[in-house]
Amino acid sequence: METTKTDERYFSVKIMRSLPLTEQIHQANGLVCNEAAEGESVFLEGSETRNGHIHLLFRLGRRENGKKR
């Protein structure tokens, strides 16, 4: 699994075709969560295809008083 930090708050995770997608989402979420600070949440925003490979797009989002910021 290849994880790239594309911005301070955005991550791209390259999907391996040899593993089930659900397992990869779980692993990718764990990797990205390690980068999240206290009070931040991790959101799977979508996916895109680059050079024939699927990339999952994650975003870190800070919450204040239960509201997304």
mmCIF file of the N, C-alpha and C atoms, coordinates in Angstrom:
data_MODEL
# 
_entry.id   MODEL 
# 
loop_
_atom_site.group_PDB 
_atom_site.id 
_atom_site.type_symbol 
_atom_site.label_atom_id 
_atom_site.label_alt_id 
_atom_site.label_comp_id 
_atom_site.label_asym_id 
_atom_site.label_entity_id 
_atom_site.label_seq_id 
_atom_site.pdbx_PDB_ins_code 
_atom_site.Cartn_x 
_atom_site.Cartn_y 
_atom_site.Cartn_z 
_atom_site.occupancy 
_atom_site.B_iso_or_equiv 
_atom_site.pdbx_formal_charge 
_atom_site.auth_seq_id 
_atom_site.auth_comp_id 
_atom_site.auth_asym_id 
_atom_site.auth_atom_id 
_atom_site.pdbx_PDB_model_num 
ATOM 1   N N  . MET A 1 1  ? 0.852   -1.172 0.000   1.00 0.00 ? 1  MET A N  1 
ATOM 2   C CA . MET A 1 1  ? 0.000   0.000  0.000   1.00 0.00 ? 1  MET A CA 1 
ATOM 3   C C  . MET A 1 1  ? 0.894   1.231  0.000   1.00 0.00 ? 1  MET A C  1 
ATOM 4   N N  . GLU A 1 2  ? 0.584   2.159  -0.859  1.00 0.00 ? 2  GLU A N  1 
ATOM 5   C CA . GLU A 1 2  ? 1.390   3.372  -1.023  1.00 0.00 ? 2  GLU A CA 1 
ATOM 6   C C  . GLU A 1 2  ? 0.562   4.583  -0.599  1.00 0.00 ? 2  GLU A C  1 
ATOM 7   N N  . THR A 1 3  ? 0.995   5.276  0.459   1.00 0.00 ? 3  THR A N  1 
ATOM 8   C CA . THR A 1 3  ? 0.282   6.448  0.963   1.00 0.00 ? 3  THR A CA 1 
ATOM 9   C C  . THR A 1 3  ? 1.099   7.692  0.669   1.00 0.00 ? 3  THR A C  1 
ATOM 10  N N  . THR A 1 4  ? 0.447   8.716  0.127   1.00 0.00 ? 4  THR A N  1 
ATOM 11  C CA . THR A 1 4  ? 1.108   9.965  -0.210  1.00 0.00 ? 4  THR A CA 1 
ATOM 12  C C  . THR A 1 4  ? 0.360   11.113 0.449   1.00 0.00 ? 4  THR A C  1 
ATOM 13  N N  . LYS A 1 5  ? 1.096   11.989 1.120   1.00 0.00 ? 5  LYS A N  1 
ATOM 14  C CA . LYS A 1 5  ? 0.490   13.184 1.693   1.00 0.00 ? 5  LYS A CA 1 
ATOM 15  C C  . LYS A 1 5  ? 0.525   14.251 0.608   1.00 0.00 ? 5  LYS A C  1 
ATOM 16  N N  . THR A 1 6  ? -0.643  14.581 0.053   1.00 0.00 ? 6  THR A N  1 
ATOM 17  C CA . THR A 1 6  ? -0.703  15.498 -1.076  1.00 0.00 ? 6  THR A CA 1 
ATOM 18  C C  . THR A 1 6  ? -0.795  16.953 -0.626  1.00 0.00 ? 6  THR A C  1 
ATOM 19  N N  . ASP A 1 7  ? -1.147  17.153 0.614   1.00 0.00 ? 7  ASP A N  1 
ATOM 20  C CA . ASP A 1 7  ? -1.312  18.486 1.183   1.00 0.00 ? 7  ASP A CA 1 
ATOM 21  C C  . ASP A 1 7  ? -1.238  18.294 2.695   1.00 0.00 ? 7  ASP A C  1 
ATOM 22  N N  . GLU A 1 8  ? -1.262  19.363 3.430   1.00 0.00 ? 8  GLU A N  1 
ATOM 23  C CA . GLU A 1 8  ? -1.215  19.257 4.890   1.00 0.00 ? 8  GLU A CA 1 
ATOM 24  C C  . GLU A 1 8  ? -2.391  18.447 5.430   1.00 0.00 ? 8  GLU A C  1 
ATOM 25  N N  . ARG A 1 9  ? -3.529  18.491 4.762   1.00 0.00 ? 9  ARG A N  1 
ATOM 26  C CA . ARG A 1 9  ? -4.733  17.844 5.268   1.00 0.00 ? 9  ARG A CA 1 
ATOM 27  C C  . ARG A 1 9  ? -5.257  16.722 4.361   1.00 0.00 ? 9  ARG A C  1 
ATOM 28  N N  . TYR A 1 10 ? -4.598  16.461 3.245   1.00 0.00 ? 10 TYR A N  1 
ATOM 29  C CA . TYR A 1 10 ? -5.106  15.482 2.290   1.00 0.00 ? 10 TYR A CA 1 
ATOM 30  C C  . TYR A 1 10 ? -4.094  14.358 2.062   1.00 0.00 ? 10 TYR A C  1 
ATOM 31  N N  . PHE A 1 11 ? -4.627  13.141 1.902   1.00 0.00 ? 11 PHE A N  1 
ATOM 32  C CA . PHE A 1 11 ? -3.809  11.961 1.661   1.00 0.00 ? 11 PHE A CA 1 
ATOM 33  C C  . PHE A 1 11 ? -4.386  11.188 0.489   1.00 0.00 ? 11 PHE A C  1 
ATOM 34  N N  . SER A 1 12 ? -3.517  10.558 -0.279  1.00 0.00 ? 12 SER A N  1 
ATOM 35  C CA . SER A 1 12 ? -3.910  9.675  -1.368  1.00 0.00 ? 12 SER A CA 1 
ATOM 36  C C  . SER A 1 12 ? -3.307  8.306  -1.081  1.00 0.00 ? 12 SER A C  1 
ATOM 37  N N  . VAL A 1 13 ? -4.131  7.262  -1.188  1.00 0.00 ? 13 VAL A N  1 
ATOM 38  C CA . VAL A 1 13 ? -3.665  5.900  -0.918  1.00 0.00 ? 13 VAL A CA 1 
ATOM 39  C C  . VAL A 1 13 ? -3.893  5.062  -2.168  1.00 0.00 ? 13 VAL A C  1 
ATOM 40  N N  . LYS A 1 14 ? -2.802  4.521  -2.719  1.00 0.00 ? 14 LYS A N  1 
ATOM 41  C CA . LYS A 1 14 ? -2.869  3.696  -3.923  1.00 0.00 ? 14 LYS A CA 1 
ATOM 42  C C  . LYS A 1 14 ? -3.351  2.291  -3.545  1.00 0.00 ? 14 LYS A C  1 
ATOM 43  N N  . ILE A 1 15 ? -4.367  1.808  -4.251  1.00 0.00 ? 15 ILE A N  1 
ATOM 44  C CA . ILE A 1 15 ? -4.988  0.515  -3.969  1.00 0.00 ? 15 ILE A CA 1 
ATOM 45  C C  . ILE A 1 15 ? -4.216  -0.610 -4.661  1.00 0.00 ? 15 ILE A C  1 
ATOM 46  N N  . MET A 1 16 ? -3.994  -1.686 -3.902  1.00 0.00 ? 16 MET A N  1 
ATOM 47  C CA . MET A 1 16 ? -3.355  -2.880 -4.453  1.00 0.00 ? 16 MET A CA 1 
ATOM 48  C C  . MET A 1 16 ? -4.466  -3.834 -4.888  1.00 0.00 ? 16 MET A C  1 
ATOM 49  N N  . ARG A 1 17 ? -4.367  -4.354 -6.069  1.00 0.00 ? 17 ARG A N  1 
ATOM 50  C CA . ARG A 1 17 ? -5.430  -5.229 -6.586  1.00 0.00 ? 17 ARG A CA 1 
ATOM 51  C C  . ARG A 1 17 ? -5.415  -6.615 -5.962  1.00 0.00 ? 17 ARG A C  1 
ATOM 52  N N  . SER A 1 18 ? -4.356  -6.968 -5.256  1.00 0.00 ? 18 SER A N  1 
ATOM 53  C CA . SER A 1 18 ? -4.250  -8.308 -4.683  1.00 0.00 ? 18 SER A CA 1 
ATOM 54  C C  . SER A 1 18 ? -4.978  -8.439 -3.344  1.00 0.00 ? 18 SER A C  1 
ATOM 55  N N  . LEU A 1 19 ? -5.422  -7.326 -2.749  1.00 0.00 ? 19 LEU A N  1 
ATOM 56  C CA . LEU A 1 19 ? -6.119  -7.358 -1.461  1.00 0.00 ? 19 LEU A CA 1 
ATOM 57  C C  . LEU A 1 19 ? -7.558  -6.876 -1.626  1.00 0.00 ? 19 LEU A C  1 
ATOM 58  N N  . PRO A 1 20 ? -8.479  -7.397 -0.803  1.00 0.00 ? 20 PRO A N  1 
ATOM 59  C CA . PRO A 1 20 ? -9.864  -6.910 -0.859  1.00 0.00 ? 20 PRO A CA 1 
ATOM 60  C C  . PRO A 1 20 ? -9.936  -5.416 -0.517  1.00 0.00 ? 20 PRO A C  1 
ATOM 61  N N  . LEU A 1 21 ? -10.831 -4.703 -1.177  1.00 0.00 ? 21 LEU A N  1 
ATOM 62  C CA . LEU A 1 21 ? -10.953 -3.263 -0.985  1.00 0.00 ? 21 LEU A CA 1 
ATOM 63  C C  . LEU A 1 21 ? -11.274 -2.913 0.471   1.00 0.00 ? 21 LEU A C  1 
ATOM 64  N N  . THR A 1 22 ? -12.157 -3.660 1.118   1.00 0.00 ? 22 THR A N  1 
ATOM 65  C CA . THR A 1 22 ? -12.519 -3.353 2.504   1.00 0.00 ? 22 THR A CA 1 
ATOM 66  C C  . THR A 1 22 ? -11.312 -3.433 3.425   1.00 0.00 ? 22 THR A C  1 
ATOM 67  N N  . GLU A 1 23 ? -10.453 -4.409 3.204   1.00 0.00 ? 23 GLU A N  1 
ATOM 68  C CA . GLU A 1 23 ? -9.237  -4.547 4.014   1.00 0.00 ? 23 GLU A CA 1 
ATOM 69  C C  . GLU A 1 23 ? -8.297  -3.364 3.780   1.00 0.00 ? 23 GLU A C  1 
ATOM 70  N N  . GLN A 1 24 ? -8.196  -2.930 2.546   1.00 0.00 ? 24 GLN A N  1 
ATOM 71  C CA . GLN A 1 24 ? -7.323  -1.805 2.227   1.00 0.00 ? 24 GLN A CA 1 
ATOM 72  C C  . GLN A 1 24 ? -7.844  -0.495 2.809   1.00 0.00 ? 24 GLN A C  1 
ATOM 73  N N  . ILE A 1 25 ? -9.170  -0.298 2.781   1.00 0.00 ? 25 ILE A N  1 
ATOM 74  C CA . ILE A 1 25 ? -9.743  0.898  3.389   1.00 0.00 ? 25 ILE A CA 1 
ATOM 75  C C  . ILE A 1 25 ? -9.447  0.902  4.882   1.00 0.00 ? 25 ILE A C  1 
ATOM 76  N N  . HIS A 1 26 ? -9.587  -0.243 5.519   1.00 0.00 ? 26 HIS A N  1 
ATOM 77  C CA . HIS A 1 26 ? -9.296  -0.353 6.949   1.00 0.00 ? 26 HIS A CA 1 
ATOM 78  C C  . HIS A 1 26 ? -7.826  -0.023 7.233   1.00 0.00 ? 26 HIS A C  1 
ATOM 79  N N  . GLN A 1 27 ? -6.911  -0.578 6.467   1.00 0.00 ? 27 GLN A N  1 
ATOM 80  C CA . GLN A 1 27 ? -5.479  -0.323 6.656   1.00 0.00 ? 27 GLN A CA 1 
ATOM 81  C C  . GLN A 1 27 ? -5.140  1.139  6.369   1.00 0.00 ? 27 GLN A C  1 
ATOM 82  N N  . ALA A 1 28 ? -5.685  1.680  5.299   1.00 0.00 ? 28 ALA A N  1 
ATOM 83  C CA . ALA A 1 28 ? -5.410  3.071  4.934   1.00 0.00 ? 28 ALA A CA 1 
ATOM 84  C C  . ALA A 1 28 ? -5.934  4.015  6.000   1.00 0.00 ? 28 ALA A C  1 
ATOM 85  N N  . ASN A 1 29 ? -7.123  3.745  6.517   1.00 0.00 ? 29 ASN A N  1 
ATOM 86  C CA . ASN A 1 29 ? -7.695  4.571  7.567   1.00 0.00 ? 29 ASN A CA 1 
ATOM 87  C C  . ASN A 1 29 ? -6.777  4.573  8.792   1.00 0.00 ? 29 ASN A C  1 
ATOM 88  N N  . GLY A 1 30 ? -6.222  3.410  9.140   1.00 0.00 ? 30 GLY A N  1 
ATOM 89  C CA . GLY A 1 30 ? -5.294  3.319  10.263  1.00 0.00 ? 30 GLY A CA 1 
ATOM 90  C C  . GLY A 1 30 ? -4.040  4.146  10.033  1.00 0.00 ? 30 GLY A C  1 
ATOM 91  N N  . LEU A 1 31 ? -3.493  4.099  8.835   1.00 0.00 ? 31 LEU A N  1 
ATOM 92  C CA . LEU A 1 31 ? -2.297  4.878  8.514   1.00 0.00 ? 31 LEU A CA 1 
ATOM 93  C C  . LEU A 1 31 ? -2.559  6.373  8.590   1.00 0.00 ? 31 LEU A C  1 
ATOM 94  N N  . VAL A 1 32 ? -3.667  6.805  8.020   1.00 0.00 ? 32 VAL A N  1 
ATOM 95  C CA . VAL A 1 32 ? -3.995  8.223  8.010   1.00 0.00 ? 32 VAL A CA 1 
ATOM 96  C C  . VAL A 1 32 ? -4.339  8.705  9.417   1.00 0.00 ? 32 VAL A C  1 
ATOM 97  N N  . CYS A 1 33 ? -5.018  7.862  10.199  1.00 0.00 ? 33 CYS A N  1 
ATOM 98  C CA . CYS A 1 33 ? -5.365  8.242  11.577  1.00 0.00 ? 33 CYS A CA 1 
ATOM 99  C C  . CYS A 1 33 ? -4.122  8.503  12.422  1.00 0.00 ? 33 CYS A C  1 
ATOM 100 N N  . ASN A 1 34 ? -3.017  7.833  12.129  1.00 0.00 ? 34 ASN A N  1 
ATOM 101 C CA . ASN A 1 34 ? -1.764  8.089  12.850  1.00 0.00 ? 34 ASN A CA 1 
ATOM 102 C C  . ASN A 1 34 ? -1.269  9.503  12.614  1.00 0.00 ? 34 ASN A C  1 
ATOM 103 N N  . GLU A 1 35 ? -1.629  10.098 11.492  1.00 0.00 ? 35 GLU A N  1 
ATOM 104 C CA . GLU A 1 35 ? -1.226  11.463 11.152  1.00 0.00 ? 35 GLU A CA 1 
ATOM 105 C C  . GLU A 1 35 ? -2.168  12.506 11.765  1.00 0.00 ? 35 GLU A C  1 
ATOM 106 N N  . ALA A 1 36 ? -3.353  12.072 12.163  1.00 0.00 ? 36 ALA A N  1 
ATOM 107 C CA . ALA A 1 36 ? -4.355  13.008 12.682  1.00 0.00 ? 36 ALA A CA 1 
ATOM 108 C C  . ALA A 1 36 ? -3.992  13.452 14.095  1.00 0.00 ? 36 ALA A C  1 
ATOM 109 N N  . ALA A 1 37 ? -4.183  14.718 14.350  1.00 0.00 ? 37 ALA A N  1 
ATOM 110 C CA . ALA A 1 37 ? -3.953  15.273 15.684  1.00 0.00 ? 37 ALA A CA 1 
ATOM 111 C C  . ALA A 1 37 ? -5.208  15.060 16.529  1.00 0.00 ? 37 ALA A C  1 
ATOM 112 N N  . GLU A 1 38 ? -5.069  15.276 17.826  1.00 0.00 ? 38 GLU A N  1 
ATOM 113 C CA . GLU A 1 38 ? -6.221  15.165 18.711  1.00 0.00 ? 38 GLU A CA 1 
ATOM 114 C C  . GLU A 1 38 ? -7.286  16.173 18.273  1.00 0.00 ? 38 GLU A C  1 
ATOM 115 N N  . GLY A 1 39 ? -8.519  15.727 18.199  1.00 0.00 ? 39 GLY A N  1 
ATOM 116 C CA . GLY A 1 39 ? -9.605  16.605 17.777  1.00 0.00 ? 39 GLY A CA 1 
ATOM 117 C C  . GLY A 1 39 ? -9.846  16.596 16.281  1.00 0.00 ? 39 GLY A C  1 
ATOM 118 N N  . GLU A 1 40 ? -9.056  15.844 15.522  1.00 0.00 ? 40 GLU A N  1 
ATOM 119 C CA . GLU A 1 40 ? -9.261  15.743 14.071  1.00 0.00 ? 40 GLU A CA 1 
ATOM 120 C C  . GLU A 1 40 ? -9.936  14.421 13.739  1.00 0.00 ? 40 GLU A C  1 
ATOM 121 N N  . SER A 1 41 ? -10.713 14.427 12.697  1.00 0.00 ? 41 SER A N  1 
ATOM 122 C CA . SER A 1 41 ? -11.361 13.229 12.185  1.00 0.00 ? 41 SER A CA 1 
ATOM 123 C C  . SER A 1 41 ? -10.810 12.933 10.793  1.00 0.00 ? 41 SER A C  1 
ATOM 124 N N  . VAL A 1 42 ? -10.923 11.677 10.378  1.00 0.00 ? 42 VAL A N  1 
ATOM 125 C CA . VAL A 1 42 ? -10.468 11.263 9.049   1.00 0.00 ? 42 VAL A CA 1 
ATOM 126 C C  . VAL A 1 42 ? -11.687 10.949 8.200   1.00 0.00 ? 42 VAL A C  1 
ATOM 127 N N  . PHE A 1 43 ? -11.735 11.536 7.003   1.00 0.00 ? 43 PHE A N  1 
ATOM 128 C CA . PHE A 1 43 ? -12.857 11.348 6.097   1.00 0.00 ? 43 PHE A CA 1 
ATOM 129 C C  . PHE A 1 43 ? -12.362 10.738 4.796   1.00 0.00 ? 43 PHE A C  1 
ATOM 130 N N  . LEU A 1 44 ? -13.042 9.691  4.330   1.00 0.00 ? 44 LEU A N  1 
ATOM 131 C CA . LEU A 1 44 ? -12.796 9.151  2.993   1.00 0.00 ? 44 LEU A CA 1 
ATOM 132 C C  . LEU A 1 44 ? -13.654 9.973  2.048   1.00 0.00 ? 44 LEU A C  1 
ATOM 133 N N  . GLU A 1 45 ? -13.019 10.817 1.244   1.00 0.00 ? 45 GLU A N  1 
ATOM 134 C CA . GLU A 1 45 ? -13.760 11.750 0.389   1.00 0.00 ? 45 GLU A CA 1 
ATOM 135 C C  . GLU A 1 45 ? -14.105 11.185 -0.977  1.00 0.00 ? 45 GLU A C  1 
ATOM 136 N N  . GLY A 1 46 ? -13.364 10.181 -1.423  1.00 0.00 ? 46 GLY A N  1 
ATOM 137 C CA . GLY A 1 46 ? -13.669 9.631  -2.735  1.00 0.00 ? 46 GLY A CA 1 
ATOM 138 C C  . GLY A 1 46 ? -12.514 8.824  -3.271  1.00 0.00 ? 46 GLY A C  1 
ATOM 139 N N  . SER A 1 47 ? -12.576 8.572  -4.556  1.00 0.00 ? 47 SER A N  1 
ATOM 140 C CA . SER A 1 47 ? -11.511 7.825  -5.222  1.00 0.00 ? 47 SER A CA 1 
ATOM 141 C C  . SER A 1 47 ? -11.335 8.372  -6.631  1.00 0.00 ? 47 SER A C  1 
ATOM 142 N N  . GLU A 1 48 ? -10.179 8.097  -7.188  1.00 0.00 ? 48 GLU A N  1 
ATOM 143 C CA . GLU A 1 48 ? -9.916  8.481  -8.578  1.00 0.00 ? 48 GLU A CA 1 
ATOM 144 C C  . GLU A 1 48 ? -8.964  7.469  -9.191  1.00 0.00 ? 48 GLU A C  1 
ATOM 145 N N  . THR A 1 49 ? -8.935  7.443  -10.504 1.00 0.00 ? 49 THR A N  1 
ATOM 146 C CA . THR A 1 49 ? -8.054  6.528  -11.227 1.00 0.00 ? 49 THR A CA 1 
ATOM 147 C C  . THR A 1 49 ? -6.899  7.323  -11.823 1.00 0.00 ? 49 THR A C  1 
ATOM 148 N N  . ARG A 1 50 ? -5.673  6.855  -11.546 1.00 0.00 ? 50 ARG A N  1 
ATOM 149 C CA . ARG A 1 50 ? -4.470  7.474  -12.107 1.00 0.00 ? 50 ARG A CA 1 
ATOM 150 C C  . ARG A 1 50 ? -3.602  6.371  -12.704 1.00 0.00 ? 50 ARG A C  1 
ATOM 151 N N  . ASN A 1 51 ? -3.302  6.489  -13.959 1.00 0.00 ? 51 ASN A N  1 
ATOM 152 C CA . ASN A 1 51 ? -2.450  5.519  -14.659 1.00 0.00 ? 51 ASN A CA 1 
ATOM 153 C C  . ASN A 1 51 ? -2.919  4.084  -14.439 1.00 0.00 ? 51 ASN A C  1 
ATOM 154 N N  . GLY A 1 52 ? -4.227  3.874  -14.434 1.00 0.00 ? 52 GLY A N  1 
ATOM 155 C CA . GLY A 1 52 ? -4.791  2.539  -14.285 1.00 0.00 ? 52 GLY A CA 1 
ATOM 156 C C  . GLY A 1 52 ? -4.861  2.032  -12.854 1.00 0.00 ? 52 GLY A C  1 
ATOM 157 N N  . HIS A 1 53 ? -4.489  2.844  -11.878 1.00 0.00 ? 53 HIS A N  1 
ATOM 158 C CA . HIS A 1 53 ? -4.547  2.444  -10.475 1.00 0.00 ? 53 HIS A CA 1 
ATOM 159 C C  . HIS A 1 53 ? -5.589  3.285  -9.746  1.00 0.00 ? 53 HIS A C  1 
ATOM 160 N N  . ILE A 1 54 ? -6.295  2.661  -8.823  1.00 0.00 ? 54 ILE A N  1 
ATOM 161 C CA . ILE A 1 54 ? -7.293  3.376  -8.024  1.00 0.00 ? 54 ILE A CA 1 
ATOM 162 C C  . ILE A 1 54 ? -6.606  3.973  -6.804  1.00 0.00 ? 54 ILE A C  1 
ATOM 163 N N  . HIS A 1 55 ? -6.924  5.239  -6.508  1.00 0.00 ? 55 HIS A N  1 
ATOM 164 C CA . HIS A 1 55 ? -6.399  5.941  -5.338  1.00 0.00 ? 55 HIS A CA 1 
ATOM 165 C C  . HIS A 1 55 ? -7.568  6.385  -4.471  1.00 0.00 ? 55 HIS A C  1 
ATOM 166 N N  . LEU A 1 56 ? -7.512  6.079  -3.175  1.00 0.00 ? 56 LEU A N  1 
ATOM 167 C CA . LEU A 1 56 ? -8.501  6.570  -2.226  1.00 0.00 ? 56 LEU A CA 1 
ATOM 168 C C  . LEU A 1 56 ? -8.039  7.925  -1.727  1.00 0.00 ? 56 LEU A C  1 
ATOM 169 N N  . LEU A 1 57 ? -8.968  8.864  -1.598  1.00 0.00 ? 57 LEU A N  1 
ATOM 170 C CA . LEU A 1 57 ? -8.636  10.221 -1.180  1.00 0.00 ? 57 LEU A CA 1 
ATOM 171 C C  . LEU A 1 57 ? -9.205  10.482 0.209   1.00 0.00 ? 57 LEU A C  1 
ATOM 172 N N  . PHE A 1 58 ? -8.304  10.721 1.170   1.00 0.00 ? 58 PHE A N  1 
ATOM 173 C CA . PHE A 1 58 ? -8.688  10.975 2.554   1.00 0.00 ? 58 PHE A CA 1 
ATOM 174 C C  . PHE A 1 58 ? -8.403  12.424 2.910   1.00 0.00 ? 58 PHE A C  1 
ATOM 175 N N  . ARG A 1 59 ? -9.188  12.962 3.854   1.00 0.00 ? 59 ARG A N  1 
ATOM 176 C CA . ARG A 1 59 ? -9.000  14.326 4.334   1.00 0.00 ? 59 ARG A CA 1 
ATOM 177 C C  . ARG A 1 59 ? -9.087  14.335 5.851   1.00 0.00 ? 59 ARG A C  1 
ATOM 178 N N  . LEU A 1 60 ? -8.210  15.110 6.489   1.00 0.00 ? 60 LEU A N  1 
ATOM 179 C CA . LEU A 1 60 ? -8.282  15.325 7.924   1.00 0.00 ? 60 LEU A CA 1 
ATOM 180 C C  . LEU A 1 60 ? -9.172  16.536 8.164   1.00 0.00 ? 60 LEU A C  1 
ATOM 181 N N  . GLY A 1 61 ? -10.087 16.430 9.115   1.00 0.00 ? 61 GLY A N  1 
ATOM 182 C CA . GLY A 1 61 ? -10.982 17.541 9.420   1.00 0.00 ? 61 GLY A CA 1 
ATOM 183 C C  . GLY A 1 61 ? -11.025 17.788 10.912  1.00 0.00 ? 61 GLY A C  1 
ATOM 184 N N  . ARG A 1 62 ? -10.831 19.027 11.313  1.00 0.00 ? 62 ARG A N  1 
ATOM 185 C CA . ARG A 1 62 ? -10.855 19.397 12.722  1.00 0.00 ? 62 ARG A CA 1 
ATOM 186 C C  . ARG A 1 62 ? -12.275 19.701 13.157  1.00 0.00 ? 62 ARG A C  1 
ATOM 187 N N  . ARG A 1 63 ? -12.601 19.315 14.368  1.00 0.00 ? 63 ARG A N  1 
ATOM 188 C CA . ARG A 1 63 ? -13.920 19.588 14.929  1.00 0.00 ? 63 ARG A CA 1 
ATOM 189 C C  . ARG A 1 63 ? -13.770 20.463 16.162  1.00 0.00 ? 63 ARG A C  1 
ATOM 190 N N  . GLU A 1 64 ? -14.671 21.417 16.290  1.00 0.00 ? 64 GLU A N  1 
ATOM 191 C CA . GLU A 1 64 ? -14.726 22.264 17.492  1.00 0.00 ? 64 GLU A CA 1 
ATOM 192 C C  . GLU A 1 64 ? -16.138 22.195 18.022  1.00 0.00 ? 64 GLU A C  1 
ATOM 193 N N  . ASN A 1 65 ? -16.258 21.814 19.273  1.00 0.00 ? 65 ASN A N  1 
ATOM 194 C CA . ASN A 1 65 ? -17.567 21.718 19.930  1.00 0.00 ? 65 ASN A CA 1 
ATOM 195 C C  . ASN A 1 65 ? -18.548 20.859 19.137  1.00 0.00 ? 65 ASN A C  1 
ATOM 196 N N  . GLY A 1 66 ? -18.046 19.760 18.586  1.00 0.00 ? 66 GLY A N  1 
ATOM 197 C CA . GLY A 1 66 ? -18.893 18.826 17.849  1.00 0.00 ? 66 GLY A CA 1 
ATOM 198 C C  . GLY A 1 66 ? -19.258 19.255 16.438  1.00 0.00 ? 66 GLY A C  1 
ATOM 199 N N  . LYS A 1 67 ? -18.736 20.392 15.980  1.00 0.00 ? 67 LYS A N  1 
ATOM 200 C CA . LYS A 1 67 ? -19.043 20.869 14.635  1.00 0.00 ? 67 LYS A CA 1 
ATOM 201 C C  . LYS A 1 67 ? -17.808 20.771 13.753  1.00 0.00 ? 67 LYS A C  1 
ATOM 202 N N  . LYS A 1 68 ? -18.030 20.375 12.513  1.00 0.00 ? 68 LYS A N  1 
ATOM 203 C CA . LYS A 1 68 ? -16.932 20.297 11.549  1.00 0.00 ? 68 LYS A CA 1 
ATOM 204 C C  . LYS A 1 68 ? -16.467 21.698 11.193  1.00 0.00 ? 68 LYS A C  1 
ATOM 205 N N  . ARG A 1 69 ? -15.151 21.828 11.098  1.00 0.00 ? 69 ARG A N  1 
ATOM 206 C CA . ARG A 1 69 ? -14.572 23.131 10.751  1.00 0.00 ? 69 ARG A CA 1 
ATOM 207 C C  . ARG A 1 69 ? -13.850 23.072 9.441   1.00 0.00 ? 69 ARG A C  1 
# 
